[in-house]
Amino acid sequence: MSYYCSECVVNWWPYQTVDGRCPNCGGGTVRKQERASDDADTLYRFARAEAAKRDLHARFEAYYAEHGQQSEAA
């Protein structure tokens, strides 16, 4: 069984999706009775690394936005 994302054209393993969402694009998936794509594991690791980078960047921006407001107030 897999979860197919028509946007990414990938059959994901069930553990790779969260609430039926594609780990790469965030779109919806359709449950299929097929094997996961051969490159699903590689693409999943890549998607997770990209999400971690986005999260780190967002936290970095939030920290410096707050830090900038504090230094302006001082």
DRENDO-1510 file (C-alpha; in Angstrom, 1 decimal, always signed):
<recs>
REC; n; res; u; v; w
REC; 1; MET; +0.0; +0.0; +0.0 .
REC; 2; SER; +1.2; +3.5; -0.7 .
REC; 3; TYR; -0.1; +7.1; -0.9 .
REC; 4; TYR; +0.1; +8.7; -4.3 .
REC; 5; CYS; +0.8; +12.4; -4.9 .
REC; 6; SER; -0.3; +13.4; -8.4 .
REC; 7; GLU; +1.6; +16.7; -8.1 .
REC; 8; CYS; +5.0; +15.0; -7.3 .
REC; 9; VAL; +4.1; +11.8; -9.2 .
REC; 10; VAL; +5.4; +9.7; -6.2 .
REC; 11; ASN; +3.9; +6.7; -4.4 .
REC; 12; TRP; +4.9; +7.4; -0.7 .
REC; 13; TRP; +5.2; +4.8; +2.0 .
REC; 14; PRO; +2.4; +5.3; +4.7 .
REC; 15; TYR; +4.9; +6.3; +7.4 .
REC; 16; GLN; +6.1; +9.1; +5.1 .
REC; 17; THR; +2.8; +11.0; +5.0 .
REC; 18; VAL; +1.2; +12.9; +7.8 .
REC; 19; ASP; -2.6; +12.9; +7.7 .
REC; 20; GLY; -2.5; +12.0; +4.0 .
REC; 21; ARG; -0.3; +14.9; +3.0 .
REC; 22; CYS; +2.6; +14.7; +0.7 .
REC; 23; PRO; +5.9; +15.3; +2.5 .
REC; 24; ASN; +7.3; +17.1; -0.5 .
REC; 25; CYS; +4.6; +19.5; -1.6 .
REC; 26; GLY; +2.1; +19.3; +1.2 .
REC; 27; GLY; -0.7; +18.4; -1.1 .
REC; 28; GLY; -3.2; +15.6; -0.7 .
REC; 29; THR; -2.5; +12.0; -1.6 .
REC; 30; VAL; -4.6; +9.1; -2.7 .
REC; 31; ARG; -4.3; +5.7; -1.1 .
REC; 32; LYS; -3.2; +3.0; -3.6 .
REC; 33; GLN; -2.7; -0.7; -3.5 .
REC; 34; GLU; +0.7; -0.3; -5.1 .
REC; 35; ARG; +4.3; -0.5; -3.9 .
REC; 36; ALA; +6.0; +2.8; -3.0 .
REC; 37; SER; +8.2; +4.4; -5.6 .
REC; 38; ASP; +11.8; +3.3; -5.8 .
REC; 39; ASP; +13.0; +6.8; -5.0 .
REC; 40; ALA; +10.4; +7.5; -2.2 .
REC; 41; ASP; +13.0; +7.1; +0.6 .
REC; 42; THR; +15.5; +9.4; -1.1 .
REC; 43; LEU; +12.9; +12.0; -1.9 .
REC; 44; TYR; +11.5; +11.8; +1.7 .
REC; 45; ARG; +14.9; +12.5; +3.2 .
REC; 46; PHE; +15.3; +15.4; +0.8 .
REC; 47; ALA; +11.9; +16.8; +1.7 .
REC; 48; ARG; +12.6; +16.5; +5.4 .
REC; 49; ALA; +16.0; +18.3; +5.0 .
REC; 50; GLU; +14.3; +21.1; +3.1 .
REC; 51; ALA; +11.6; +21.4; +5.8 .
REC; 52; ALA; +14.3; +21.6; +8.5 .
REC; 53; LYS; +16.1; +24.3; +6.5 .
REC; 54; ARG; +12.9; +26.3; +6.2 .
REC; 55; ASP; +12.1; +25.9; +9.9 .
REC; 56; LEU; +15.6; +27.0; +10.8 .
REC; 57; HIS; +15.4; +30.0; +8.6 .
REC; 58; ALA; +12.0; +31.0; +10.0 .
REC; 59; ARG; +13.4; +30.7; +13.6 .
REC; 60; PHE; +16.5; +32.7; +12.6 .
REC; 61; GLU; +14.3; +35.5; +11.1 .
REC; 62; ALA; +12.0; +35.5; +14.1 .
REC; 63; TYR; +14.9; +35.8; +16.6 .
REC; 64; TYR; +16.6; +38.7; +14.7 .
REC; 65; ALA; +13.2; +40.5; +14.2 .
REC; 66; GLU; +12.7; +40.3; +18.0 .
REC; 67; HIS; +16.3; +41.2; +18.7 .
REC; 68; GLY; +16.0; +44.2; +16.4 .
REC; 69; GLN; +12.9; +45.4; +18.2 .
REC; 70; GLN; +14.5; +45.1; +21.6 .
REC; 71; SER; +17.6; +47.1; +20.5 .
REC; 72; GLU; +15.4; +49.8; +19.0 .
REC; 73; ALA; +13.5; +50.1; +22.2 .
REC; 74; ALA; +16.7; +50.5; +24.2 .
</recs>
